[in-house]
């Protein structure tokens, strides 16, 4: 997926993993797992010190928009919910 930031800079994000819920190392200190949840895809990223990001993404019926709802955890008991909406270009 290519994300275009508000400043116009593109950022490419890729993750190759089976949707089997198994953790895969994506960097020296971070793992990711992916699994199907109904019609969505849930991705869990786990980093150092208990930090995590759990998001569930769904695609609109016309395949023009993807919405990801997630929760960031800092490992110290603090959480932040977020919603990202991506438009197909």
PDB file with one MODEL, atoms N, CA, C and O in Angstrom:
MODEL        1
ATOM      1  N   UNK A   1       0.847  -1.144   0.000  1.00  0.00           N
ATOM      2  CA  UNK A   1       0.000   0.000   0.000  1.00  0.00           C
ATOM      3  C   UNK A   1       0.903   1.220   0.000  1.00  0.00           C
ATOM      4  O   UNK A   1       1.938   1.233   0.666  1.00  0.00           O
ATOM      5  N   UNK A   2       0.515   2.236  -0.740  1.00  0.00           N
ATOM      6  CA  UNK A   2       1.233   3.506  -0.728  1.00  0.00           C
ATOM      7  C   UNK A   2       0.380   4.534  -0.004  1.00  0.00           C
ATOM      8  O   UNK A   2      -0.765   4.783  -0.382  1.00  0.00           O
ATOM      9  N   UNK A   3       0.946   5.127   1.039  1.00  0.00           N
ATOM     10  CA  UNK A   3       0.260   6.161   1.803  1.00  0.00           C
ATOM     11  C   UNK A   3       0.880   7.491   1.410  1.00  0.00           C
ATOM     12  O   UNK A   3       2.101   7.647   1.433  1.00  0.00           O
ATOM     13  N   UNK A   4       0.032   8.450   1.047  1.00  0.00           N
ATOM     14  CA  UNK A   4       0.522   9.780   0.712  1.00  0.00           C
ATOM     15  C   UNK A   4       0.211  10.690   1.896  1.00  0.00           C
ATOM     16  O   UNK A   4      -0.951  10.922   2.228  1.00  0.00           O
ATOM     17  N   UNK A   5       1.261  11.197   2.522  1.00  0.00           N
ATOM     18  CA  UNK A   5       1.125  12.054   3.698  1.00  0.00           C
ATOM     19  C   UNK A   5       0.608  13.431   3.288  1.00  0.00           C
ATOM     20  O   UNK A   5       0.661  13.783   2.110  1.00  0.00           O
ATOM     21  N   UNK A   6       0.109  14.215   4.250  1.00  0.00           N
ATOM     22  CA  UNK A   6      -0.400  15.554   3.926  1.00  0.00           C
ATOM     23  C   UNK A   6       0.610  16.438   3.196  1.00  0.00           C
ATOM     24  O   UNK A   6       0.219  17.330   2.443  1.00  0.00           O
ATOM     25  N   UNK A   7       1.904  16.199   3.410  1.00  0.00           N
ATOM     26  CA  UNK A   7       2.920  16.999   2.718  1.00  0.00           C
ATOM     27  C   UNK A   7       3.196  16.499   1.302  1.00  0.00           C
ATOM     28  O   UNK A   7       4.074  17.019   0.614  1.00  0.00           O
ATOM     29  N   UNK A   8       2.429  15.469   0.865  1.00  0.00           N
ATOM     30  CA  UNK A   8       2.578  14.938  -0.481  1.00  0.00           C
ATOM     31  C   UNK A   8       3.606  13.840  -0.624  1.00  0.00           C
ATOM     32  O   UNK A   8       3.754  13.279  -1.710  1.00  0.00           O
ATOM     33  N   UNK A   9       4.319  13.516   0.436  1.00  0.00           N
ATOM     34  CA  UNK A   9       5.346  12.476   0.383  1.00  0.00           C
ATOM     35  C   UNK A   9       4.701  11.091   0.432  1.00  0.00           C
ATOM     36  O   UNK A   9       3.913  10.809   1.335  1.00  0.00           O
ATOM     37  N   UNK A  10       5.028  10.228  -0.529  1.00  0.00           N
ATOM     38  CA  UNK A  10       4.493   8.865  -0.495  1.00  0.00           C
ATOM     39  C   UNK A  10       5.321   7.970   0.429  1.00  0.00           C
ATOM     40  O   UNK A  10       6.542   8.103   0.513  1.00  0.00           O
ATOM     41  N   UNK A  11       4.648   7.073   1.106  1.00  0.00           N
ATOM     42  CA  UNK A  11       5.297   6.084   1.967  1.00  0.00           C
ATOM     43  C   UNK A  11       4.715   4.724   1.603  1.00  0.00           C
ATOM     44  O   UNK A  11       3.502   4.526   1.665  1.00  0.00           O
ATOM     45  N   UNK A  12       5.576   3.792   1.227  1.00  0.00           N
ATOM     46  CA  UNK A  12       5.130   2.458   0.848  1.00  0.00           C
ATOM     47  C   UNK A  12       5.224   1.546   2.060  1.00  0.00           C
ATOM     48  O   UNK A  12       6.264   1.464   2.713  1.00  0.00           O
ATOM     49  N   UNK A  13       4.119   0.860   2.351  1.00  0.00           N
ATOM     50  CA  UNK A  13       4.057  -0.076   3.466  1.00  0.00           C
ATOM     51  C   UNK A  13       3.718  -1.443   2.896  1.00  0.00           C
ATOM     52  O   UNK A  13       2.711  -1.595   2.204  1.00  0.00           O
ATOM     53  N   UNK A  14       4.552  -2.443   3.182  1.00  0.00           N
ATOM     54  CA  UNK A  14       4.275  -3.795   2.716  1.00  0.00           C
ATOM     55  C   UNK A  14       4.400  -4.774   3.873  1.00  0.00           C
ATOM     56  O   UNK A  14       5.186  -4.573   4.799  1.00  0.00           O
ATOM     57  N   UNK A  15       3.621  -5.817   3.800  1.00  0.00           N
ATOM     58  CA  UNK A  15       3.689  -6.896   4.776  1.00  0.00           C
ATOM     59  C   UNK A  15       3.264  -8.160   4.058  1.00  0.00           C
ATOM     60  O   UNK A  15       2.139  -8.255   3.566  1.00  0.00           O
ATOM     61  N   UNK A  16       4.157  -9.128   3.999  1.00  0.00           N
ATOM     62  CA  UNK A  16       3.843 -10.408   3.387  1.00  0.00           C
ATOM     63  C   UNK A  16       3.756 -11.445   4.485  1.00  0.00           C
ATOM     64  O   UNK A  16       4.759 -11.789   5.110  1.00  0.00           O
ATOM     65  N   UNK A  17       2.556 -11.940   4.714  1.00  0.00           N
ATOM     66  CA  UNK A  17       2.345 -12.956   5.744  1.00  0.00           C
ATOM     67  C   UNK A  17       1.023 -13.643   5.473  1.00  0.00           C
ATOM     68  O   UNK A  17       0.089 -13.034   4.951  1.00  0.00           O
ATOM     69  N   UNK A  18       0.953 -14.899   5.826  1.00  0.00           N
ATOM     70  CA  UNK A  18      -0.304 -15.613   5.734  1.00  0.00           C
ATOM     71  C   UNK A  18      -1.262 -15.088   6.791  1.00  0.00           C
ATOM     72  O   UNK A  18      -0.832 -14.628   7.849  1.00  0.00           O
ATOM     73  N   UNK A  19      -2.544 -15.156   6.512  1.00  0.00           N
ATOM     74  CA  UNK A  19      -3.553 -14.676   7.465  1.00  0.00           C
ATOM     75  C   UNK A  19      -3.888 -15.774   8.467  1.00  0.00           C
ATOM     76  O   UNK A  19      -5.054 -16.109   8.677  1.00  0.00           O
ATOM     77  N   UNK A  20      -2.842 -16.330   9.084  1.00  0.00           N
ATOM     78  CA  UNK A  20      -3.010 -17.462   9.989  1.00  0.00           C
ATOM     79  C   UNK A  20      -2.809 -17.102  11.455  1.00  0.00           C
ATOM     80  O   UNK A  20      -2.870 -17.978  12.318  1.00  0.00           O
ATOM     81  N   UNK A  21      -2.568 -15.820  11.751  1.00  0.00           N
ATOM     82  CA  UNK A  21      -2.374 -15.386  13.128  1.00  0.00           C
ATOM     83  C   UNK A  21      -0.982 -15.624  13.680  1.00  0.00           C
ATOM     84  O   UNK A  21      -0.706 -15.269  14.826  1.00  0.00           O
ATOM     85  N   UNK A  22      -0.094 -16.221  12.884  1.00  0.00           N
ATOM     86  CA  UNK A  22       1.275 -16.477  13.338  1.00  0.00           C
ATOM     87  C   UNK A  22       2.092 -15.189  13.309  1.00  0.00           C
ATOM     88  O   UNK A  22       1.951 -14.382  12.390  1.00  0.00           O
ATOM     89  N   UNK A  23       2.941 -14.996  14.312  1.00  0.00           N
ATOM     90  CA  UNK A  23       3.800 -13.813  14.366  1.00  0.00           C
ATOM     91  C   UNK A  23       4.996 -13.976  13.443  1.00  0.00           C
ATOM     92  O   UNK A  23       5.605 -15.043  13.368  1.00  0.00           O
ATOM     93  N   UNK A  24       5.324 -12.888  12.736  1.00  0.00           N
ATOM     94  CA  UNK A  24       6.470 -12.852  11.832  1.00  0.00           C
ATOM     95  C   UNK A  24       7.316 -11.632  12.176  1.00  0.00           C
ATOM     96  O   UNK A  24       6.783 -10.538  12.365  1.00  0.00           O
ATOM     97  N   UNK A  25       8.624 -11.816  12.257  1.00  0.00           N
ATOM     98  CA  UNK A  25       9.521 -10.700  12.551  1.00  0.00           C
ATOM     99  C   UNK A  25       9.591  -9.787  11.329  1.00  0.00           C
ATOM    100  O   UNK A  25       9.864 -10.245  10.220  1.00  0.00           O
ATOM    101  N   UNK A  26       9.341  -8.481  11.539  1.00  0.00           N
ATOM    102  CA  UNK A  26       9.419  -7.522  10.431  1.00  0.00           C
ATOM    103  C   UNK A  26      10.561  -6.531  10.621  1.00  0.00           C
ATOM    104  O   UNK A  26      10.898  -5.790   9.698  1.00  0.00           O
ATOM    105  N   UNK A  27      11.157  -6.512  11.805  1.00  0.00           N
ATOM    106  CA  UNK A  27      12.362  -5.723  12.060  1.00  0.00           C
ATOM    107  C   UNK A  27      13.064  -6.364  13.252  1.00  0.00           C
ATOM    108  O   UNK A  27      12.607  -7.384  13.768  1.00  0.00           O
ATOM    109  N   UNK A  28      14.162  -5.776  13.685  1.00  0.00           N
ATOM    110  CA  UNK A  28      14.932  -6.382  14.774  1.00  0.00           C
ATOM    111  C   UNK A  28      14.160  -6.452  16.084  1.00  0.00           C
ATOM    112  O   UNK A  28      14.470  -7.286  16.935  1.00  0.00           O
ATOM    113  N   UNK A  29      13.153  -5.587  16.265  1.00  0.00           N
ATOM    114  CA  UNK A  29      12.434  -5.581  17.541  1.00  0.00           C
ATOM    115  C   UNK A  29      10.911  -5.590  17.412  1.00  0.00           C
ATOM    116  O   UNK A  29      10.208  -5.328  18.388  1.00  0.00           O
ATOM    117  N   UNK A  30      10.395  -5.890  16.213  1.00  0.00           N
ATOM    118  CA  UNK A  30       8.950  -5.840  15.997  1.00  0.00           C
ATOM    119  C   UNK A  30       8.471  -7.084  15.258  1.00  0.00           C
ATOM    120  O   UNK A  30       9.109  -7.551  14.315  1.00  0.00           O
ATOM    121  N   UNK A  31       7.323  -7.614  15.710  1.00  0.00           N
ATOM    122  CA  UNK A  31       6.677  -8.723  15.017  1.00  0.00           C
ATOM    123  C   UNK A  31       5.300  -8.272  14.540  1.00  0.00           C
ATOM    124  O   UNK A  31       4.727  -7.316  15.061  1.00  0.00           O
ATOM    125  N   UNK A  32       4.784  -8.979  13.540  1.00  0.00           N
ATOM    126  CA  UNK A  32       3.449  -8.703  13.022  1.00  0.00           C
ATOM    127  C   UNK A  32       2.737 -10.020  12.786  1.00  0.00           C
ATOM    128  O   UNK A  32       3.351 -11.011  12.390  1.00  0.00           O
ATOM    129  N   UNK A  33       1.440 -10.022  13.031  1.00  0.00           N
ATOM    130  CA  UNK A  33       0.613 -11.177  12.706  1.00  0.00           C
ATOM    131  C   UNK A  33      -0.644 -10.674  12.017  1.00  0.00           C
ATOM    132  O   UNK A  33      -1.095  -9.553  12.250  1.00  0.00           O
ATOM    133  N   UNK A  34      -1.203 -11.527  11.162  1.00  0.00           N
ATOM    134  CA  UNK A  34      -2.376 -11.169  10.375  1.00  0.00           C
ATOM    135  C   UNK A  34      -3.366 -12.314  10.456  1.00  0.00           C
ATOM    136  O   UNK A  34      -2.984 -13.483  10.402  1.00  0.00           O
ATOM    137  N   UNK A  35      -4.655 -11.969  10.588  1.00  0.00           N
ATOM    138  CA  UNK A  35      -5.689 -13.003  10.529  1.00  0.00           C
ATOM    139  C   UNK A  35      -6.979 -12.409   9.997  1.00  0.00           C
ATOM    140  O   UNK A  35      -7.234 -11.212  10.132  1.00  0.00           O
ATOM    141  N   UNK A  36      -7.787 -13.267   9.390  1.00  0.00           N
ATOM    142  CA  UNK A  36      -9.084 -12.846   8.871  1.00  0.00           C
ATOM    143  C   UNK A  36     -10.082 -12.787  10.014  1.00  0.00           C
ATOM    144  O   UNK A  36     -10.162 -13.704  10.831  1.00  0.00           O
ATOM    145  N   UNK A  37     -10.841 -11.704  10.064  1.00  0.00           N
ATOM    146  CA  UNK A  37     -11.901 -11.518  11.050  1.00  0.00           C
ATOM    147  C   UNK A  37     -13.151 -11.155  10.260  1.00  0.00           C
ATOM    148  O   UNK A  37     -13.308 -10.007   9.844  1.00  0.00           O
ATOM    149  N   UNK A  38     -14.039 -12.118  10.048  1.00  0.00           N
ATOM    150  CA  UNK A  38     -15.221 -11.847   9.233  1.00  0.00           C
ATOM    151  C   UNK A  38     -14.794 -11.415   7.847  1.00  0.00           C
ATOM    152  O   UNK A  38     -14.079 -12.142   7.157  1.00  0.00           O
ATOM    153  N   UNK A  39     -15.231 -10.228   7.434  1.00  0.00           N
ATOM    154  CA  UNK A  39     -14.847  -9.711   6.116  1.00  0.00           C
ATOM    155  C   UNK A  39     -13.664  -8.754   6.207  1.00  0.00           C
ATOM    156  O   UNK A  39     -13.335  -8.075   5.234  1.00  0.00           O
ATOM    157  N   UNK A  40     -13.025  -8.700   7.369  1.00  0.00           N
ATOM    158  CA  UNK A  40     -11.892  -7.796   7.561  1.00  0.00           C
ATOM    159  C   UNK A  40     -10.597  -8.540   7.803  1.00  0.00           C
ATOM    160  O   UNK A  40     -10.564  -9.767   7.890  1.00  0.00           O
ATOM    161  N   UNK A  41      -9.549  -7.777   7.907  1.00  0.00           N
ATOM    162  CA  UNK A  41      -8.214  -8.305   8.154  1.00  0.00           C
ATOM    163  C   UNK A  41      -7.683  -7.632   9.409  1.00  0.00           C
ATOM    164  O   UNK A  41      -7.598  -6.405   9.469  1.00  0.00           O
ATOM    165  N   UNK A  42      -7.325  -8.427  10.411  1.00  0.00           N
ATOM    166  CA  UNK A  42      -6.775  -7.877  11.646  1.00  0.00           C
ATOM    167  C   UNK A  42      -5.267  -8.068  11.642  1.00  0.00           C
ATOM    168  O   UNK A  42      -4.770  -9.174  11.434  1.00  0.00           O
ATOM    169  N   UNK A  43      -4.545  -6.975  11.874  1.00  0.00           N
ATOM    170  CA  UNK A  43      -3.091  -7.002  11.928  1.00  0.00           C
ATOM    171  C   UNK A  43      -2.654  -6.551  13.307  1.00  0.00           C
ATOM    172  O   UNK A  43      -3.137  -5.543  13.823  1.00  0.00           O
ATOM    173  N   UNK A  44      -1.733  -7.306  13.906  1.00  0.00           N
ATOM    174  CA  UNK A  44      -1.204  -6.966  15.222  1.00  0.00           C
ATOM    175  C   UNK A  44       0.298  -6.783  15.113  1.00  0.00           C
ATOM    176  O   UNK A  44       1.018  -7.685  14.685  1.00  0.00           O
ATOM    177  N   UNK A  45       0.759  -5.616  15.504  1.00  0.00           N
ATOM    178  CA  UNK A  45       2.188  -5.316  15.555  1.00  0.00           C
ATOM    179  C   UNK A  45       2.595  -5.268  17.018  1.00  0.00           C
ATOM    180  O   UNK A  45       1.940  -4.599  17.819  1.00  0.00           O
ATOM    181  N   UNK A  46       3.660  -5.964  17.378  1.00  0.00           N
ATOM    182  CA  UNK A  46       4.167  -5.944  18.752  1.00  0.00           C
ATOM    183  C   UNK A  46       5.618  -5.511  18.729  1.00  0.00           C
ATOM    184  O   UNK A  46       6.443  -6.066  18.004  1.00  0.00           O
ATOM    185  N   UNK A  47       5.913  -4.496  19.549  1.00  0.00           N
ATOM    186  CA  UNK A  47       7.256  -3.949  19.605  1.00  0.00           C
ATOM    187  C   UNK A  47       7.861  -4.096  20.982  1.00  0.00           C
ATOM    188  O   UNK A  47       7.338  -4.818  21.830  1.00  0.00           O
ATOM    189  N   UNK A  48       8.962  -3.410  21.197  1.00  0.00           N
ATOM    190  CA  UNK A  48       9.666  -3.512  22.477  1.00  0.00           C
ATOM    191  C   UNK A  48       8.853  -2.908  23.624  1.00  0.00           C
ATOM    192  O   UNK A  48       7.997  -2.049  23.412  1.00  0.00           O
ATOM    193  N   UNK A  49       9.133  -3.365  24.817  1.00  0.00           N
ATOM    194  CA  UNK A  49       8.537  -2.826  26.049  1.00  0.00           C
ATOM    195  C   UNK A  49       7.021  -2.922  26.089  1.00  0.00           C
ATOM    196  O   UNK A  49       6.368  -2.115  26.750  1.00  0.00           O
ATOM    197  N   UNK A  50       6.454  -3.898  25.390  1.00  0.00           N
ATOM    198  CA  UNK A  50       5.013  -4.102  25.449  1.00  0.00           C
ATOM    199  C   UNK A  50       4.190  -3.204  24.551  1.00  0.00           C
ATOM    200  O   UNK A  50       2.962  -3.219  24.631  1.00  0.00           O
ATOM    201  N   UNK A  51       4.831  -2.424  23.701  1.00  0.00           N
ATOM    202  CA  UNK A  51       4.067  -1.574  22.780  1.00  0.00           C
ATOM    203  C   UNK A  51       3.396  -2.433  21.722  1.00  0.00           C
ATOM    204  O   UNK A  51       3.953  -3.436  21.276  1.00  0.00           O
ATOM    205  N   UNK A  52       2.181  -2.027  21.319  1.00  0.00           N
ATOM    206  CA  UNK A  52       1.478  -2.779  20.284  1.00  0.00           C
ATOM    207  C   UNK A  52       0.530  -1.870  19.509  1.00  0.00           C
ATOM    208  O   UNK A  52       0.173  -0.778  19.950  1.00  0.00           O
ATOM    209  N   UNK A  53       0.142  -2.361  18.350  1.00  0.00           N
ATOM    210  CA  UNK A  53      -0.835  -1.698  17.492  1.00  0.00           C
ATOM    211  C   UNK A  53      -1.690  -2.813  16.915  1.00  0.00           C
ATOM    212  O   UNK A  53      -1.197  -3.656  16.165  1.00  0.00           O
ATOM    213  N   UNK A  54      -2.974  -2.819  17.263  1.00  0.00           N
ATOM    214  CA  UNK A  54      -3.908  -3.821  16.747  1.00  0.00           C
ATOM    215  C   UNK A  54      -4.928  -3.074  15.902  1.00  0.00           C
ATOM    216  O   UNK A  54      -5.619  -2.181  16.391  1.00  0.00           O
ATOM    217  N   UNK A  55      -5.017  -3.451  14.618  1.00  0.00           N
ATOM    218  CA  UNK A  55      -5.963  -2.776  13.735  1.00  0.00           C
ATOM    219  C   UNK A  55      -6.745  -3.787  12.920  1.00  0.00           C
ATOM    220  O   UNK A  55      -6.241  -4.853  12.566  1.00  0.00           O
ATOM    221  N   UNK A  56      -7.995  -3.430  12.629  1.00  0.00           N
ATOM    222  CA  UNK A  56      -8.839  -4.235  11.765  1.00  0.00           C
ATOM    223  C   UNK A  56      -9.241  -3.370  10.582  1.00  0.00           C
ATOM    224  O   UNK A  56      -9.785  -2.279  10.750  1.00  0.00           O
ATOM    225  N   UNK A  57      -8.963  -3.876   9.376  1.00  0.00           N
ATOM    226  CA  UNK A  57      -9.234  -3.121   8.153  1.00  0.00           C
ATOM    227  C   UNK A  57     -10.320  -3.806   7.339  1.00  0.00           C
ATOM    228  O   UNK A  57     -10.347  -5.031   7.217  1.00  0.00           O
ATOM    229  N   UNK A  58     -11.216  -2.996   6.782  1.00  0.00           N
ATOM    230  CA  UNK A  58     -12.253  -3.488   5.887  1.00  0.00           C
ATOM    231  C   UNK A  58     -12.249  -2.627   4.631  1.00  0.00           C
ATOM    232  O   UNK A  58     -11.869  -1.456   4.663  1.00  0.00           O
ATOM    233  N   UNK A  59     -12.679  -3.227   3.526  1.00  0.00           N
ATOM    234  CA  UNK A  59     -12.727  -2.534   2.241  1.00  0.00           C
ATOM    235  C   UNK A  59     -14.185  -2.295   1.885  1.00  0.00           C
ATOM    236  O   UNK A  59     -15.032  -3.165   2.087  1.00  0.00           O
ATOM    237  N   UNK A  60     -14.476  -1.101   1.350  1.00  0.00           N
ATOM    238  CA  UNK A  60     -15.844  -0.759   0.966  1.00  0.00           C
ATOM    239  C   UNK A  60     -16.327  -1.675  -0.156  1.00  0.00           C
ATOM    240  O   UNK A  60     -15.526  -2.293  -0.856  1.00  0.00           O
ATOM    241  N   UNK A  61     -17.648  -1.752  -0.316  1.00  0.00           N
ATOM    242  CA  UNK A  61     -18.250  -2.632  -1.319  1.00  0.00           C
ATOM    243  C   UNK A  61     -17.768  -2.308  -2.730  1.00  0.00           C
ATOM    244  O   UNK A  61     -17.651  -3.207  -3.562  1.00  0.00           O
ATOM    245  N   UNK A  62     -17.486  -1.027  -3.010  1.00  0.00           N
ATOM    246  CA  UNK A  62     -17.016  -0.651  -4.348  1.00  0.00           C
ATOM    247  C   UNK A  62     -15.492  -0.704  -4.478  1.00  0.00           C
ATOM    248  O   UNK A  62     -14.942  -0.318  -5.509  1.00  0.00           O
ATOM    249  N   UNK A  63     -14.814  -1.180  -3.436  1.00  0.00           N
ATOM    250  CA  UNK A  63     -13.355  -1.353  -3.408  1.00  0.00           C
ATOM    251  C   UNK A  63     -12.581  -0.050  -3.588  1.00  0.00           C
ATOM    252  O   UNK A  63     -11.420  -0.077  -3.998  1.00  0.00           O
ATOM    253  N   UNK A  64     -13.198   1.075  -3.292  1.00  0.00           N
ATOM    254  CA  UNK A  64     -12.539   2.367  -3.465  1.00  0.00           C
ATOM    255  C   UNK A  64     -12.000   2.947  -2.165  1.00  0.00           C
ATOM    256  O   UNK A  64     -11.265   3.935  -2.184  1.00  0.00           O
ATOM    257  N   UNK A  65     -12.361   2.336  -1.026  1.00  0.00           N
ATOM    258  CA  UNK A  65     -11.958   2.892   0.260  1.00  0.00           C
ATOM    259  C   UNK A  65     -11.658   1.756   1.229  1.00  0.00           C
ATOM    260  O   UNK A  65     -12.380   0.760   1.275  1.00  0.00           O
ATOM    261  N   UNK A  66     -10.589   1.914   2.000  1.00  0.00           N
ATOM    262  CA  UNK A  66     -10.271   0.964   3.061  1.00  0.00           C
ATOM    263  C   UNK A  66     -10.263   1.732   4.378  1.00  0.00           C
ATOM    264  O   UNK A  66      -9.636   2.785   4.495  1.00  0.00           O
ATOM    265  N   UNK A  67     -10.970   1.191   5.366  1.00  0.00           N
ATOM    266  CA  UNK A  67     -11.035   1.812   6.684  1.00  0.00           C
ATOM    267  C   UNK A  67     -10.377   0.885   7.691  1.00  0.00           C
ATOM    268  O   UNK A  67     -10.714  -0.295   7.778  1.00  0.00           O
ATOM    269  N   UNK A  68      -9.431   1.431   8.454  1.00  0.00           N
ATOM    270  CA  UNK A  68      -8.732   0.666   9.485  1.00  0.00           C
ATOM    271  C   UNK A  68      -9.008   1.310  10.838  1.00  0.00           C
ATOM    272  O   UNK A  68      -8.770   2.501  11.036  1.00  0.00           O
ATOM    273  N   UNK A  69      -9.510   0.505  11.755  1.00  0.00           N
ATOM    274  CA  UNK A  69      -9.754   0.965  13.123  1.00  0.00           C
ATOM    275  C   UNK A  69      -8.782   0.228  14.018  1.00  0.00           C
ATOM    276  O   UNK A  69      -8.637  -0.990  13.918  1.00  0.00           O
ATOM    277  N   UNK A  70      -8.111   0.968  14.901  1.00  0.00           N
ATOM    278  CA  UNK A  70      -7.098   0.325  15.718  1.00  0.00           C
ATOM    279  C   UNK A  70      -6.947   0.930  17.091  1.00  0.00           C
ATOM    280  O   UNK A  70      -7.557   1.942  17.437  1.00  0.00           O
ATOM    281  N   UNK A  71      -6.098   0.261  17.863  1.00  0.00           N
ATOM    282  CA  UNK A  71      -5.759   0.714  19.206  1.00  0.00           C
ATOM    283  C   UNK A  71      -4.248   0.594  19.373  1.00  0.00           C
ATOM    284  O   UNK A  71      -3.673  -0.477  19.180  1.00  0.00           O
ATOM    285  N   UNK A  72      -3.621   1.700  19.730  1.00  0.00           N
ATOM    286  CA  UNK A  72      -2.197   1.723  20.062  1.00  0.00           C
ATOM    287  C   UNK A  72      -2.054   1.579  21.569  1.00  0.00           C
ATOM    288  O   UNK A  72      -2.802   2.197  22.326  1.00  0.00           O
ATOM    289  N   UNK A  73      -1.100   0.770  22.008  1.00  0.00           N
ATOM    290  CA  UNK A  73      -0.804   0.593  23.428  1.00  0.00           C
ATOM    291  C   UNK A  73       0.671   0.882  23.633  1.00  0.00           C
ATOM    292  O   UNK A  73       1.516   0.405  22.875  1.00  0.00           O
ATOM    293  N   UNK A  74       0.985   1.672  24.668  1.00  0.00           N
ATOM    294  CA  UNK A  74       2.380   2.071  24.878  1.00  0.00           C
ATOM    295  C   UNK A  74       3.158   1.146  25.801  1.00  0.00           C
ATOM    296  O   UNK A  74       4.342   1.381  26.044  1.00  0.00           O
ATOM    297  N   UNK A  75       2.528   0.107  26.318  1.00  0.00           N
ATOM    298  CA  UNK A  75       3.215  -0.818  27.209  1.00  0.00           C
ATOM    299  C   UNK A  75       3.165  -0.408  28.660  1.00  0.00           C
ATOM    300  O   UNK A  75       3.573  -1.173  29.533  1.00  0.00           O
ATOM    301  N   UNK A  76       2.667   0.798  28.938  1.00  0.00           N
ATOM    302  CA  UNK A  76       2.561   1.285  30.316  1.00  0.00           C
ATOM    303  C   UNK A  76       1.100   1.449  30.729  1.00  0.00           C
ATOM    304  O   UNK A  76       0.795   2.123  31.713  1.00  0.00           O
ATOM    305  N   UNK A  77       0.197   0.822  29.963  1.00  0.00           N
ATOM    306  CA  UNK A  77      -1.219   0.888  30.298  1.00  0.00           C
ATOM    307  C   UNK A  77      -1.989   1.995  29.610  1.00  0.00           C
ATOM    308  O   UNK A  77      -3.189   2.138  29.844  1.00  0.00           O
ATOM    309  N   UNK A  78      -1.337   2.786  28.766  1.00  0.00           N
ATOM    310  CA  UNK A  78      -2.009   3.861  28.044  1.00  0.00           C
ATOM    311  C   UNK A  78      -2.396   3.370  26.652  1.00  0.00           C
ATOM    312  O   UNK A  78      -1.613   2.703  25.976  1.00  0.00           O
ATOM    313  N   UNK A  79      -3.606   3.706  26.237  1.00  0.00           N
ATOM    314  CA  UNK A  79      -4.065   3.321  24.908  1.00  0.00           C
ATOM    315  C   UNK A  79      -4.617   4.535  24.169  1.00  0.00           C
ATOM    316  O   UNK A  79      -5.027   5.523  24.780  1.00  0.00           O
ATOM    317  N   UNK A  80      -4.619   4.439  22.859  1.00  0.00           N
ATOM    318  CA  UNK A  80      -5.209   5.471  22.003  1.00  0.00           C
ATOM    319  C   UNK A  80      -5.881   4.769  20.833  1.00  0.00           C
ATOM    320  O   UNK A  80      -5.253   3.979  20.129  1.00  0.00           O
ATOM    321  N   UNK A  81      -7.153   5.061  20.632  1.00  0.00           N
ATOM    322  CA  UNK A  81      -7.892   4.504  19.502  1.00  0.00           C
ATOM    323  C   UNK A  81      -7.749   5.434  18.305  1.00  0.00           C
ATOM    324  O   UNK A  81      -7.601   6.646  18.461  1.00  0.00           O
ATOM    325  N   UNK A  82      -7.794   4.856  17.110  1.00  0.00           N
ATOM    326  CA  UNK A  82      -7.681   5.670  15.900  1.00  0.00           C
ATOM    327  C   UNK A  82      -8.467   5.036  14.771  1.00  0.00           C
ATOM    328  O   UNK A  82      -8.804   3.852  14.815  1.00  0.00           O
ATOM    329  N   UNK A  83      -8.754   5.836  13.761  1.00  0.00           N
ATOM    330  CA  UNK A  83      -9.383   5.373  12.525  1.00  0.00           C
ATOM    331  C   UNK A  83      -8.598   5.987  11.372  1.00  0.00           C
ATOM    332  O   UNK A  83      -8.410   7.202  11.321  1.00  0.00           O
ATOM    333  N   UNK A  84      -8.139   5.144  10.447  1.00  0.00           N
ATOM    334  CA  UNK A  84      -7.473   5.596   9.224  1.00  0.00           C
ATOM    335  C   UNK A  84      -8.369   5.235   8.053  1.00  0.00           C
ATOM    336  O   UNK A  84      -8.896   4.124   7.996  1.00  0.00           O
ATOM    337  N   UNK A  85      -8.548   6.160   7.120  1.00  0.00           N
ATOM    338  CA  UNK A  85      -9.342   5.903   5.924  1.00  0.00           C
ATOM    339  C   UNK A  85      -8.444   6.144   4.717  1.00  0.00           C
ATOM    340  O   UNK A  85      -7.844   7.209   4.576  1.00  0.00           O
ATOM    341  N   UNK A  86      -8.360   5.140   3.851  1.00  0.00           N
ATOM    342  CA  UNK A  86      -7.514   5.207   2.658  1.00  0.00           C
ATOM    343  C   UNK A  86      -8.397   5.179   1.418  1.00  0.00           C
ATOM    344  O   UNK A  86      -9.272   4.323   1.294  1.00  0.00           O
ATOM    345  N   UNK A  87      -8.169   6.113   0.504  1.00  0.00           N
ATOM    346  CA  UNK A  87      -8.884   6.145  -0.765  1.00  0.00           C
ATOM    347  C   UNK A  87      -8.004   5.548  -1.845  1.00  0.00           C
ATOM    348  O   UNK A  87      -6.799   5.799  -1.885  1.00  0.00           O
ATOM    349  N   UNK A  88      -8.610   4.756  -2.720  1.00  0.00           N
ATOM    350  CA  UNK A  88      -7.867   4.200  -3.853  1.00  0.00           C
ATOM    351  C   UNK A  88      -7.534   5.326  -4.812  1.00  0.00           C
ATOM    352  O   UNK A  88      -8.366   6.187  -5.099  1.00  0.00           O
ATOM    353  N   UNK A  89      -6.319   5.307  -5.297  1.00  0.00           N
ATOM    354  CA  UNK A  89      -5.884   6.375  -6.216  1.00  0.00           C
ATOM    355  C   UNK A  89      -5.916   5.883  -7.640  1.00  0.00           C
ATOM    356  O   UNK A  89      -5.586   6.632  -8.560  1.00  0.00           O
TER     357      UNK A  89
ENDMDL
END
